[in-house]
Amino acid sequence: MGGEVPAWRASIIVQNEKKMPKLKTHKGAAKRFSKTGTGKIRRGQTKTRHILTSKAPKTKRKLGKIVLVSDGDYAKVARMIPYA
């Protein structure tokens, strides 16, 4: 009794296999974060959009640079951008 499965039956079995659901990218996070070649996550800095007259030039220069996401936030951000 234990012979091969007919081709029509095998195709039905393949179609009914359970797969893990796809993960959705958080689009707001995708616009704010990006991954580097080594897998680290880059982000821009805050406080660079307005009220710049009261900030020192040195502060504004430093805020313009891209920085890495901290270790404490890495897991949460990585979950939001699974395919980046």
PDB file with SEQRES, HELIX, SHEET and CRYST1 records, atoms N, CA, C and O in Angstrom:
SEQRES   1 A   84  MET GLY GLY GLU VAL PRO ALA TRP ARG ALA SER ILE ILE          
SEQRES   2 A   84  VAL GLN ASN GLU LYS LYS MET PRO LYS LEU LYS THR HIS          
SEQRES   3 A   84  LYS GLY ALA ALA LYS ARG PHE SER LYS THR GLY THR GLY          
SEQRES   4 A   84  LYS ILE ARG ARG GLY GLN THR LYS THR ARG HIS ILE LEU          
SEQRES   5 A   84  THR SER LYS ALA PRO LYS THR LYS ARG LYS LEU GLY LYS          
SEQRES   6 A   84  ILE VAL LEU VAL SER ASP GLY ASP TYR ALA LYS VAL ALA          
SEQRES   7 A   84  ARG MET ILE PRO TYR ALA                                      
HELIX    1 AA1 ALA A    7  GLN A   15  1                                   9    
HELIX    2 AA2 LYS A   27  ARG A   32  1                                   6    
HELIX    3 AA3 PRO A   57  LEU A   63  1                                   7    
HELIX    4 AA4 ASP A   71  MET A   80  1                                  10    
SHEET    1 AA1 2 PHE A  33  LYS A  35  0                                        
SHEET    2 AA1 2 ILE A  41  ARG A  43 -1                                        
CRYST1    1.000    1.000    1.000  90.00  90.00  90.00 P 1           1          
ATOM      1  N   MET A   1       0.804  -1.208   0.000  1.00  0.00           N  
ATOM      2  CA  MET A   1       0.000   0.000   0.000  1.00  0.00           C  
ATOM      3  C   MET A   1       0.843   1.266   0.000  1.00  0.00           C  
ATOM      4  O   MET A   1       0.360   2.290  -0.484  1.00  0.00           O  
ATOM      5  N   GLY A   2       2.025   1.265   0.491  1.00  0.00           N  
ATOM      6  CA  GLY A   2       2.784   2.489   0.703  1.00  0.00           C  
ATOM      7  C   GLY A   2       3.530   2.978  -0.515  1.00  0.00           C  
ATOM      8  O   GLY A   2       4.663   3.435  -0.367  1.00  0.00           O  
ATOM      9  N   GLY A   3       2.960   2.914  -1.732  1.00  0.00           N  
ATOM     10  CA  GLY A   3       3.655   3.331  -2.940  1.00  0.00           C  
ATOM     11  C   GLY A   3       3.794   4.835  -3.045  1.00  0.00           C  
ATOM     12  O   GLY A   3       3.600   5.561  -2.070  1.00  0.00           O  
ATOM     13  N   GLU A   4       4.128   5.293  -4.230  1.00  0.00           N  
ATOM     14  CA  GLU A   4       4.300   6.727  -4.460  1.00  0.00           C  
ATOM     15  C   GLU A   4       2.963   7.462  -4.427  1.00  0.00           C  
ATOM     16  O   GLU A   4       1.908   6.873  -4.663  1.00  0.00           O  
ATOM     17  N   VAL A   5       3.026   8.744  -4.134  1.00  0.00           N  
ATOM     18  CA  VAL A   5       1.836   9.599  -4.138  1.00  0.00           C  
ATOM     19  C   VAL A   5       1.604  10.056  -5.575  1.00  0.00           C  
ATOM     20  O   VAL A   5       2.548  10.495  -6.233  1.00  0.00           O  
ATOM     21  N   PRO A   6       0.371   9.964  -6.079  1.00  0.00           N  
ATOM     22  CA  PRO A   6       0.109  10.433  -7.454  1.00  0.00           C  
ATOM     23  C   PRO A   6       0.422  11.915  -7.592  1.00  0.00           C  
ATOM     24  O   PRO A   6       0.358  12.661  -6.615  1.00  0.00           O  
ATOM     25  N   ALA A   7       0.763  12.342  -8.807  1.00  0.00           N  
ATOM     26  CA  ALA A   7       1.166  13.726  -9.059  1.00  0.00           C  
ATOM     27  C   ALA A   7       0.065  14.703  -8.674  1.00  0.00           C  
ATOM     28  O   ALA A   7       0.353  15.743  -8.080  1.00  0.00           O  
ATOM     29  N   TRP A   8      -1.183  14.397  -8.995  1.00  0.00           N  
ATOM     30  CA  TRP A   8      -2.275  15.318  -8.665  1.00  0.00           C  
ATOM     31  C   TRP A   8      -2.426  15.467  -7.161  1.00  0.00           C  
ATOM     32  O   TRP A   8      -2.773  16.542  -6.673  1.00  0.00           O  
ATOM     33  N   ARG A   9      -2.167  14.391  -6.424  1.00  0.00           N  
ATOM     34  CA  ARG A   9      -2.277  14.434  -4.968  1.00  0.00           C  
ATOM     35  C   ARG A   9      -1.106  15.214  -4.358  1.00  0.00           C  
ATOM     36  O   ARG A   9      -1.283  15.949  -3.386  1.00  0.00           O  
ATOM     37  N   ALA A  10       0.083  15.050  -4.931  1.00  0.00           N  
ATOM     38  CA  ALA A  10       1.260  15.755  -4.426  1.00  0.00           C  
ATOM     39  C   ALA A  10       1.110  17.261  -4.570  1.00  0.00           C  
ATOM     40  O   ALA A  10       1.533  18.008  -3.688  1.00  0.00           O  
ATOM     41  N   SER A  11       0.514  17.722  -5.668  1.00  0.00           N  
ATOM     42  CA  SER A  11       0.340  19.162  -5.858  1.00  0.00           C  
ATOM     43  C   SER A  11      -0.640  19.739  -4.838  1.00  0.00           C  
ATOM     44  O   SER A  11      -0.475  20.875  -4.394  1.00  0.00           O  
ATOM     45  N   ILE A  12      -1.655  18.966  -4.468  1.00  0.00           N  
ATOM     46  CA  ILE A  12      -2.608  19.432  -3.449  1.00  0.00           C  
ATOM     47  C   ILE A  12      -1.913  19.525  -2.092  1.00  0.00           C  
ATOM     48  O   ILE A  12      -2.147  20.466  -1.334  1.00  0.00           O  
ATOM     49  N   ILE A  13      -1.067  18.557  -1.792  1.00  0.00           N  
ATOM     50  CA  ILE A  13      -0.357  18.568  -0.517  1.00  0.00           C  
ATOM     51  C   ILE A  13       0.566  19.780  -0.431  1.00  0.00           C  
ATOM     52  O   ILE A  13       0.641  20.427   0.613  1.00  0.00           O  
ATOM     53  N   VAL A  14       1.269  20.094  -1.522  1.00  0.00           N  
ATOM     54  CA  VAL A  14       2.178  21.236  -1.533  1.00  0.00           C  
ATOM     55  C   VAL A  14       1.412  22.540  -1.351  1.00  0.00           C  
ATOM     56  O   VAL A  14       1.879  23.436  -0.648  1.00  0.00           O  
ATOM     57  N   GLN A  15       0.250  22.659  -1.970  1.00  0.00           N  
ATOM     58  CA  GLN A  15      -0.533  23.886  -1.866  1.00  0.00           C  
ATOM     59  C   GLN A  15      -1.055  24.106  -0.451  1.00  0.00           C  
ATOM     60  O   GLN A  15      -1.230  25.249  -0.029  1.00  0.00           O  
ATOM     61  N   ASN A  16      -1.305  23.037   0.278  1.00  0.00           N  
ATOM     62  CA  ASN A  16      -1.896  23.166   1.610  1.00  0.00           C  
ATOM     63  C   ASN A  16      -0.865  23.285   2.727  1.00  0.00           C  
ATOM     64  O   ASN A  16      -1.241  23.390   3.894  1.00  0.00           O  
ATOM     65  N   GLU A  17       0.434  23.270   2.396  1.00  0.00           N  
ATOM     66  CA  GLU A  17       1.448  23.388   3.429  1.00  0.00           C  
ATOM     67  C   GLU A  17       1.360  24.746   4.107  1.00  0.00           C  
ATOM     68  O   GLU A  17       1.143  25.767   3.454  1.00  0.00           O  
ATOM     69  N   LYS A  18       1.529  24.749   5.409  1.00  0.00           N  
ATOM     70  CA  LYS A  18       1.471  25.990   6.172  1.00  0.00           C  
ATOM     71  C   LYS A  18       2.807  26.707   6.069  1.00  0.00           C  
ATOM     72  O   LYS A  18       3.864  26.087   6.187  1.00  0.00           O  
ATOM     73  N   LYS A  19       2.756  28.012   5.849  1.00  0.00           N  
ATOM     74  CA  LYS A  19       3.952  28.838   5.832  1.00  0.00           C  
ATOM     75  C   LYS A  19       3.794  29.911   6.893  1.00  0.00           C  
ATOM     76  O   LYS A  19       2.682  30.300   7.248  1.00  0.00           O  
ATOM     77  N   MET A  20       4.926  30.379   7.391  1.00  0.00           N  
ATOM     78  CA  MET A  20       4.872  31.479   8.343  1.00  0.00           C  
ATOM     79  C   MET A  20       4.360  32.722   7.621  1.00  0.00           C  
ATOM     80  O   MET A  20       4.678  32.924   6.449  1.00  0.00           O  
ATOM     81  N   PRO A  21       3.586  33.546   8.288  1.00  0.00           N  
ATOM     82  CA  PRO A  21       3.098  34.747   7.605  1.00  0.00           C  
ATOM     83  C   PRO A  21       4.225  35.738   7.347  1.00  0.00           C  
ATOM     84  O   PRO A  21       5.207  35.800   8.087  1.00  0.00           O  
ATOM     85  N   LYS A  22       4.059  36.502   6.289  1.00  0.00           N  
ATOM     86  CA  LYS A  22       5.038  37.543   5.996  1.00  0.00           C  
ATOM     87  C   LYS A  22       4.947  38.622   7.073  1.00  0.00           C  
ATOM     88  O   LYS A  22       3.879  38.863   7.635  1.00  0.00           O  
ATOM     89  N   LEU A  23       6.070  39.263   7.350  1.00  0.00           N  
ATOM     90  CA  LEU A  23       6.089  40.360   8.311  1.00  0.00           C  
ATOM     91  C   LEU A  23       5.896  41.672   7.577  1.00  0.00           C  
ATOM     92  O   LEU A  23       6.484  41.888   6.517  1.00  0.00           O  
ATOM     93  N   LYS A  24       5.085  42.538   8.127  1.00  0.00           N  
ATOM     94  CA  LYS A  24       4.870  43.837   7.497  1.00  0.00           C  
ATOM     95  C   LYS A  24       5.892  44.838   8.007  1.00  0.00           C  
ATOM     96  O   LYS A  24       6.166  44.913   9.205  1.00  0.00           O  
ATOM     97  N   THR A  25       6.450  45.605   7.081  1.00  0.00           N  
ATOM     98  CA  THR A  25       7.382  46.668   7.435  1.00  0.00           C  
ATOM     99  C   THR A  25       6.598  47.853   7.972  1.00  0.00           C  
ATOM    100  O   THR A  25       5.576  48.236   7.404  1.00  0.00           O  
ATOM    101  N   HIS A  26       7.070  48.426   9.051  1.00  0.00           N  
ATOM    102  CA  HIS A  26       6.479  49.657   9.587  1.00  0.00           C  
ATOM    103  C   HIS A  26       6.969  50.791   8.697  1.00  0.00           C  
ATOM    104  O   HIS A  26       8.151  51.134   8.722  1.00  0.00           O  
ATOM    105  N   LYS A  27       6.070  51.373   7.911  1.00  0.00           N  
ATOM    106  CA  LYS A  27       6.485  52.327   6.881  1.00  0.00           C  
ATOM    107  C   LYS A  27       7.071  53.596   7.476  1.00  0.00           C  
ATOM    108  O   LYS A  27       7.958  54.199   6.870  1.00  0.00           O  
ATOM    109  N   GLY A  28       6.602  54.021   8.646  1.00  0.00           N  
ATOM    110  CA  GLY A  28       7.186  55.191   9.290  1.00  0.00           C  
ATOM    111  C   GLY A  28       8.624  54.931   9.698  1.00  0.00           C  
ATOM    112  O   GLY A  28       9.481  55.806   9.572  1.00  0.00           O  
ATOM    113  N   ALA A  29       8.887  53.721  10.190  1.00  0.00           N  
ATOM    114  CA  ALA A  29      10.248  53.369  10.580  1.00  0.00           C  
ATOM    115  C   ALA A  29      11.136  53.199   9.356  1.00  0.00           C  
ATOM    116  O   ALA A  29      12.318  53.540   9.400  1.00  0.00           O  
ATOM    117  N   ALA A  30      10.587  52.679   8.267  1.00  0.00           N  
ATOM    118  CA  ALA A  30      11.378  52.464   7.056  1.00  0.00           C  
ATOM    119  C   ALA A  30      11.891  53.788   6.490  1.00  0.00           C  
ATOM    120  O   ALA A  30      12.945  53.831   5.857  1.00  0.00           O  
ATOM    121  N   LYS A  31      11.142  54.861   6.722  1.00  0.00           N  
ATOM    122  CA  LYS A  31      11.564  56.175   6.232  1.00  0.00           C  
ATOM    123  C   LYS A  31      12.630  56.802   7.133  1.00  0.00           C  
ATOM    124  O   LYS A  31      13.347  57.707   6.706  1.00  0.00           O  
ATOM    125  N   ARG A  32      12.736  56.331   8.364  1.00  0.00           N  
ATOM    126  CA  ARG A  32      13.641  56.950   9.329  1.00  0.00           C  
ATOM    127  C   ARG A  32      14.922  56.167   9.579  1.00  0.00           C  
ATOM    128  O   ARG A  32      15.930  56.740   9.992  1.00  0.00           O  
ATOM    129  N   PHE A  33      14.891  54.863   9.333  1.00  0.00           N  
ATOM    130  CA  PHE A  33      16.043  54.017   9.633  1.00  0.00           C  
ATOM    131  C   PHE A  33      16.501  53.284   8.384  1.00  0.00           C  
ATOM    132  O   PHE A  33      15.707  53.018   7.481  1.00  0.00           O  
ATOM    133  N   SER A  34      17.805  52.956   8.339  1.00  0.00           N  
ATOM    134  CA  SER A  34      18.327  52.122   7.257  1.00  0.00           C  
ATOM    135  C   SER A  34      19.444  51.262   7.822  1.00  0.00           C  
ATOM    136  O   SER A  34      20.093  51.628   8.801  1.00  0.00           O  
ATOM    137  N   LYS A  35      19.659  50.113   7.191  1.00  0.00           N  
ATOM    138  CA  LYS A  35      20.702  49.204   7.663  1.00  0.00           C  
ATOM    139  C   LYS A  35      21.996  49.461   6.915  1.00  0.00           C  
ATOM    140  O   LYS A  35      21.995  49.806   5.734  1.00  0.00           O  
ATOM    141  N   THR A  36      23.102  49.286   7.628  1.00  0.00           N  
ATOM    142  CA  THR A  36      24.412  49.396   7.005  1.00  0.00           C  
ATOM    143  C   THR A  36      24.779  48.032   6.416  1.00  0.00           C  
ATOM    144  O   THR A  36      24.035  47.063   6.571  1.00  0.00           O  
ATOM    145  N   GLY A  37      25.910  47.964   5.751  1.00  0.00           N  
ATOM    146  CA  GLY A  37      26.352  46.709   5.164  1.00  0.00           C  
ATOM    147  C   GLY A  37      26.659  45.650   6.198  1.00  0.00           C  
ATOM    148  O   GLY A  37      26.585  44.457   5.901  1.00  0.00           O  
ATOM    149  N   THR A  38      27.001  46.058   7.402  1.00  0.00           N  
ATOM    150  CA  THR A  38      27.336  45.097   8.455  1.00  0.00           C  
ATOM    151  C   THR A  38      26.146  44.754   9.328  1.00  0.00           C  
ATOM    152  O   THR A  38      26.287  43.990  10.283  1.00  0.00           O  
ATOM    153  N   GLY A  39      24.963  45.305   9.021  1.00  0.00           N  
ATOM    154  CA  GLY A  39      23.758  44.959   9.769  1.00  0.00           C  
ATOM    155  C   GLY A  39      23.393  45.904  10.890  1.00  0.00           C  
ATOM    156  O   GLY A  39      22.396  45.687  11.578  1.00  0.00           O  
ATOM    157  N   LYS A  40      24.183  46.956  11.090  1.00  0.00           N  
ATOM    158  CA  LYS A  40      23.823  47.949  12.100  1.00  0.00           C  
ATOM    159  C   LYS A  40      22.731  48.841  11.515  1.00  0.00           C  
ATOM    160  O   LYS A  40      22.533  48.879  10.301  1.00  0.00           O  
ATOM    161  N   ILE A  41      22.029  49.552  12.383  1.00  0.00           N  
ATOM    162  CA  ILE A  41      20.927  50.407  11.933  1.00  0.00           C  
ATOM    163  C   ILE A  41      21.309  51.857  12.151  1.00  0.00           C  
ATOM    164  O   ILE A  41      21.724  52.250  13.242  1.00  0.00           O  
ATOM    165  N   ARG A  42      21.162  52.657  11.086  1.00  0.00           N  
ATOM    166  CA  ARG A  42      21.492  54.083  11.130  1.00  0.00           C  
ATOM    167  C   ARG A  42      20.225  54.889  11.337  1.00  0.00           C  
ATOM    168  O   ARG A  42      19.131  54.462  10.968  1.00  0.00           O  
ATOM    169  N   ARG A  43      20.391  56.063  11.935  1.00  0.00           N  
ATOM    170  CA  ARG A  43      19.258  56.978  12.131  1.00  0.00           C  
ATOM    171  C   ARG A  43      19.757  58.401  12.089  1.00  0.00           C  
ATOM    172  O   ARG A  43      20.939  58.663  12.310  1.00  0.00           O  
ATOM    173  N   GLY A  44      18.853  59.321  11.805  1.00  0.00           N  
ATOM    174  CA  GLY A  44      19.168  60.735  11.881  1.00  0.00           C  
ATOM    175  C   GLY A  44      18.973  61.215  13.314  1.00  0.00           C  
ATOM    176  O   GLY A  44      18.444  60.492  14.158  1.00  0.00           O  
ATOM    177  N   GLN A  45      19.402  62.430  13.571  1.00  0.00           N  
ATOM    178  CA  GLN A  45      19.265  62.956  14.924  1.00  0.00           C  
ATOM    179  C   GLN A  45      18.086  63.921  15.012  1.00  0.00           C  
ATOM    180  O   GLN A  45      17.637  64.482  14.013  1.00  0.00           O  
ATOM    181  N   THR A  46      17.603  64.092  16.235  1.00  0.00           N  
ATOM    182  CA  THR A  46      16.479  64.980  16.477  1.00  0.00           C  
ATOM    183  C   THR A  46      16.969  66.419  16.688  1.00  0.00           C  
ATOM    184  O   THR A  46      18.170  66.679  16.751  1.00  0.00           O  
ATOM    185  N   LYS A  47      16.031  67.320  16.793  1.00  0.00           N  
ATOM    186  CA  LYS A  47      16.292  68.739  17.097  1.00  0.00           C  
ATOM    187  C   LYS A  47      17.086  69.439  15.998  1.00  0.00           C  
ATOM    188  O   LYS A  47      17.907  70.310  16.284  1.00  0.00           O  
ATOM    189  N   THR A  48      16.847  69.061  14.744  1.00  0.00           N  
ATOM    190  CA  THR A  48      17.557  69.710  13.641  1.00  0.00           C  
ATOM    191  C   THR A  48      16.605  70.417  12.681  1.00  0.00           C  
ATOM    192  O   THR A  48      17.047  70.887  11.633  1.00  0.00           O  
ATOM    193  N   ARG A  49      15.319  70.509  12.998  1.00  0.00           N  
ATOM    194  CA  ARG A  49      14.338  71.022  12.046  1.00  0.00           C  
ATOM    195  C   ARG A  49      13.991  72.497  12.230  1.00  0.00           C  
ATOM    196  O   ARG A  49      13.859  73.228  11.248  1.00  0.00           O  
ATOM    197  N   HIS A  50      13.846  72.931  13.451  1.00  0.00           N  
ATOM    198  CA  HIS A  50      13.458  74.327  13.670  1.00  0.00           C  
ATOM    199  C   HIS A  50      14.044  74.800  14.996  1.00  0.00           C  
ATOM    200  O   HIS A  50      14.636  74.017  15.739  1.00  0.00           O  
ATOM    201  N   ILE A  51      13.873  76.088  15.283  1.00  0.00           N  
ATOM    202  CA  ILE A  51      14.461  76.747  16.458  1.00  0.00           C  
ATOM    203  C   ILE A  51      15.986  76.554  16.441  1.00  0.00           C  
ATOM    204  O   ILE A  51      16.587  76.178  17.447  1.00  0.00           O  
ATOM    205  N   LEU A  52      16.587  76.816  15.292  1.00  0.00           N  
ATOM    206  CA  LEU A  52      18.025  76.616  15.156  1.00  0.00           C  
ATOM    207  C   LEU A  52      18.815  77.872  15.531  1.00  0.00           C  
ATOM    208  O   LEU A  52      20.028  77.803  15.733  1.00  0.00           O  
ATOM    209  N   THR A  53      18.142  79.003  15.624  1.00  0.00           N  
ATOM    210  CA  THR A  53      18.866  80.247  15.936  1.00  0.00           C  
ATOM    211  C   THR A  53      19.419  80.236  17.353  1.00  0.00           C  
ATOM    212  O   THR A  53      20.421  80.893  17.637  1.00  0.00           O  
ATOM    213  N   SER A  54      18.768  79.491  18.242  1.00  0.00           N  
ATOM    214  CA  SER A  54      19.237  79.459  19.626  1.00  0.00           C  
ATOM    215  C   SER A  54      20.274  78.367  19.873  1.00  0.00           C  
ATOM    216  O   SER A  54      20.724  78.189  21.005  1.00  0.00           O  
ATOM    217  N   LYS A  55      20.659  77.633  18.827  1.00  0.00           N  
ATOM    218  CA  LYS A  55      21.660  76.577  18.977  1.00  0.00           C  
ATOM    219  C   LYS A  55      23.007  77.061  18.451  1.00  0.00           C  
ATOM    220  O   LYS A  55      23.077  77.812  17.479  1.00  0.00           O  
ATOM    221  N   ALA A  56      24.048  76.629  19.094  1.00  0.00           N  
ATOM    222  CA  ALA A  56      25.394  77.014  18.684  1.00  0.00           C  
ATOM    223  C   ALA A  56      25.762  76.325  17.365  1.00  0.00           C  
ATOM    224  O   ALA A  56      25.272  75.230  17.090  1.00  0.00           O  
ATOM    225  N   PRO A  57      26.611  76.947  16.553  1.00  0.00           N  
ATOM    226  CA  PRO A  57      27.026  76.328  15.294  1.00  0.00           C  
ATOM    227  C   PRO A  57      27.654  74.944  15.486  1.00  0.00           C  
ATOM    228  O   PRO A  57      27.444  74.039  14.679  1.00  0.00           O  
ATOM    229  N   LYS A  58      28.418  74.798  16.551  1.00  0.00           N  
ATOM    230  CA  LYS A  58      29.041  73.494  16.821  1.00  0.00           C  
ATOM    231  C   LYS A  58      27.981  72.422  17.073  1.00  0.00           C  
ATOM    232  O   LYS A  58      28.109  71.293  16.599  1.00  0.00           O  
ATOM    233  N   THR A  59      26.941  72.777  17.817  1.00  0.00           N  
ATOM    234  CA  THR A  59      25.850  71.847  18.099  1.00  0.00           C  
ATOM    235  C   THR A  59      25.130  71.465  16.819  1.00  0.00           C  
ATOM    236  O   THR A  59      24.814  70.294  16.609  1.00  0.00           O  
ATOM    237  N   LYS A  60      24.868  72.448  15.959  1.00  0.00           N  
ATOM    238  CA  LYS A  60      24.163  72.174  14.705  1.00  0.00           C  
ATOM    239  C   LYS A  60      24.984  71.277  13.791  1.00  0.00           C  
ATOM    240  O   LYS A  60      24.427  70.417  13.109  1.00  0.00           O  
ATOM    241  N   ARG A  61      26.293  71.463  13.768  1.00  0.00           N  
ATOM    242  CA  ARG A  61      27.165  70.590  12.971  1.00  0.00           C  
ATOM    243  C   ARG A  61      27.090  69.151  13.457  1.00  0.00           C  
ATOM    244  O   ARG A  61      26.984  68.219  12.659  1.00  0.00           O  
ATOM    245  N   LYS A  62      27.146  68.980  14.756  1.00  0.00           N  
ATOM    246  CA  LYS A  62      27.116  67.627  15.324  1.00  0.00           C  
ATOM    247  C   LYS A  62      25.761  66.957  15.111  1.00  0.00           C  
ATOM    248  O   LYS A  62      25.693  65.749  14.882  1.00  0.00           O  
ATOM    249  N   LEU A  63      24.693  67.729  15.187  1.00  0.00           N  
ATOM    250  CA  LEU A  63      23.361  67.155  15.006  1.00  0.00           C  
ATOM    251  C   LEU A  63      23.108  66.752  13.556  1.00  0.00           C  
ATOM    252  O   LEU A  63      22.219  65.943  13.290  1.00  0.00           O  
ATOM    253  N   GLY A  64      23.863  67.294  12.631  1.00  0.00           N  
ATOM    254  CA  GLY A  64      23.660  66.968  11.221  1.00  0.00           C  
ATOM    255  C   GLY A  64      24.190  65.608  10.818  1.00  0.00           C  
ATOM    256  O   GLY A  64      23.922  65.145   9.709  1.00  0.00           O  
ATOM    257  N   LYS A  65      24.938  64.959  11.697  1.00  0.00           N  
ATOM    258  CA  LYS A  65      25.551  63.675  11.353  1.00  0.00           C  
ATOM    259  C   LYS A  65      24.606  62.514  11.629  1.00  0.00           C  
ATOM    260  O   LYS A  65      23.718  62.596  12.478  1.00  0.00           O  
ATOM    261  N   ILE A  66      24.821  61.441  10.895  1.00  0.00           N  
ATOM    262  CA  ILE A  66      24.048  60.218  11.078  1.00  0.00           C  
ATOM    263  C   ILE A  66      24.698  59.396  12.192  1.00  0.00           C  
ATOM    264  O   ILE A  66      25.923  59.298  12.260  1.00  0.00           O  
ATOM    265  N   VAL A  67      23.880  58.808  13.063  1.00  0.00           N  
ATOM    266  CA  VAL A  67      24.394  57.994  14.165  1.00  0.00           C  
ATOM    267  C   VAL A  67      23.745  56.616  14.126  1.00  0.00           C  
ATOM    268  O   VAL A  67      22.783  56.395  13.389  1.00  0.00           O  
ATOM    269  N   LEU A  68      24.272  55.697  14.917  1.00  0.00           N  
ATOM    270  CA  LEU A  68      23.726  54.344  14.992  1.00  0.00           C  
ATOM    271  C   LEU A  68      22.684  54.255  16.097  1.00  0.00           C  
ATOM    272  O   LEU A  68      22.740  54.984  17.087  1.00  0.00           O  
ATOM    273  N   VAL A  69      21.736  53.350  15.910  1.00  0.00           N  
ATOM    274  CA  VAL A  69      20.715  53.109  16.924  1.00  0.00           C  
ATOM    275  C   VAL A  69      21.385  52.463  18.135  1.00  0.00           C  
ATOM    276  O   VAL A  69      22.264  51.615  17.979  1.00  0.00           O  
ATOM    277  N   SER A  70      20.976  52.857  19.333  1.00  0.00           N  
ATOM    278  CA  SER A  70      21.592  52.329  20.547  1.00  0.00           C  
ATOM    279  C   SER A  70      21.244  50.852  20.736  1.00  0.00           C  
ATOM    280  O   SER A  70      20.278  50.355  20.159  1.00  0.00           O  
ATOM    281  N   ASP A  71      22.031  50.166  21.540  1.00  0.00           N  
ATOM    282  CA  ASP A  71      21.831  48.736  21.786  1.00  0.00           C  
ATOM    283  C   ASP A  71      20.465  48.459  22.415  1.00  0.00           C  
ATOM    284  O   ASP A  71      19.839  47.441  22.120  1.00  0.00           O  
ATOM    285  N   GLY A  72      20.011  49.352  23.270  1.00  0.00           N  
ATOM    286  CA  GLY A  72      18.728  49.146  23.934  1.00  0.00           C  
ATOM    287  C   GLY A  72      17.541  49.222  22.995  1.00  0.00           C  
ATOM    288  O   GLY A  72      16.518  48.582  23.242  1.00  0.00           O  
ATOM    289  N   ASP A  73      17.657  49.994  21.920  1.00  0.00           N  
ATOM    290  CA  ASP A  73      16.555  50.149  20.972  1.00  0.00           C  
ATOM    291  C   ASP A  73      16.693  49.274  19.739  1.00  0.00           C  
ATOM    292  O   ASP A  73      15.770  49.210  18.927  1.00  0.00           O  
ATOM    293  N   TYR A  74      17.827  48.598  19.581  1.00  0.00           N  
ATOM    294  CA  TYR A  74      18.120  47.870  18.348  1.00  0.00           C  
ATOM    295  C   TYR A  74      17.054  46.810  18.044  1.00  0.00           C  
ATOM    296  O   TYR A  74      16.578  46.729  16.912  1.00  0.00           O  
ATOM    297  N   ALA A  75      16.677  46.004  19.030  1.00  0.00           N  
ATOM    298  CA  ALA A  75      15.733  44.908  18.795  1.00  0.00           C  
ATOM    299  C   ALA A  75      14.378  45.440  18.339  1.00  0.00           C  
ATOM    300  O   ALA A  75      13.759  44.874  17.438  1.00  0.00           O  
ATOM    301  N   LYS A  76      13.918  46.521  18.955  1.00  0.00           N  
ATOM    302  CA  LYS A  76      12.615  47.083  18.602  1.00  0.00           C  
ATOM    303  C   LYS A  76      12.614  47.641  17.185  1.00  0.00           C  
ATOM    304  O   LYS A  76      11.665  47.430  16.429  1.00  0.00           O  
ATOM    305  N   VAL A  77      13.682  48.354  16.828  1.00  0.00           N  
ATOM    306  CA  VAL A  77      13.769  48.937  15.491  1.00  0.00           C  
ATOM    307  C   VAL A  77      13.946  47.839  14.438  1.00  0.00           C  
ATOM    308  O   VAL A  77      13.349  47.908  13.364  1.00  0.00           O  
ATOM    309  N   ALA A  78      14.759  46.835  14.741  1.00  0.00           N  
ATOM    310  CA  ALA A  78      14.990  45.747  13.790  1.00  0.00           C  
ATOM    311  C   ALA A  78      13.716  44.994  13.499  1.00  0.00           C  
ATOM    312  O   ALA A  78      13.524  44.517  12.381  1.00  0.00           O  
ATOM    313  N   ARG A  79      12.838  44.876  14.479  1.00  0.00           N  
ATOM    314  CA  ARG A  79      11.553  44.193  14.278  1.00  0.00           C  
ATOM    315  C   ARG A  79      10.646  45.004  13.354  1.00  0.00           C  
ATOM    316  O   ARG A  79       9.819  44.439  12.639  1.00  0.00           O  
ATOM    317  N   MET A  80      10.803  46.324  13.369  1.00  0.00           N  
ATOM    318  CA  MET A  80       9.952  47.168  12.518  1.00  0.00           C  
ATOM    319  C   MET A  80      10.411  47.187  11.065  1.00  0.00           C  
ATOM    320  O   MET A  80       9.607  47.450  10.171  1.00  0.00           O  
ATOM    321  N   ILE A  81      11.698  46.912  10.813  1.00  0.00           N  
ATOM    322  CA  ILE A  81      12.201  46.906   9.433  1.00  0.00           C  
ATOM    323  C   ILE A  81      12.840  45.551   9.124  1.00  0.00           C  
ATOM    324  O   ILE A  81      14.058  45.461   8.966  1.00  0.00           O  
ATOM    325  N   PRO A  82      12.014  44.488   9.037  1.00  0.00           N  
ATOM    326  CA  PRO A  82      12.567  43.138   8.924  1.00  0.00           C  
ATOM    327  C   PRO A  82      13.312  42.862   7.621  1.00  0.00           C  
ATOM    328  O   PRO A  82      14.223  42.034   7.615  1.00  0.00           O  
ATOM    329  N   TYR A  83      12.963  43.518   6.525  1.00  0.00           N  
ATOM    330  CA  TYR A  83      13.557  43.192   5.220  1.00  0.00           C  
ATOM    331  C   TYR A  83      14.489  44.274   4.713  1.00  0.00           C  
ATOM    332  O   TYR A  83      14.898  44.238   3.552  1.00  0.00           O  
ATOM    333  N   ALA A  84      14.838  45.240   5.558  1.00  0.00           N  
ATOM    334  CA  ALA A  84      15.709  46.333   5.108  1.00  0.00           C  
ATOM    335  C   ALA A  84      17.136  45.857   4.933  1.00  0.00           C  
ATOM    336  O   ALA A  84      18.007  46.643   4.560  1.00  0.00           O  
TER     337      ALA A  84                                                      
END                                                                             
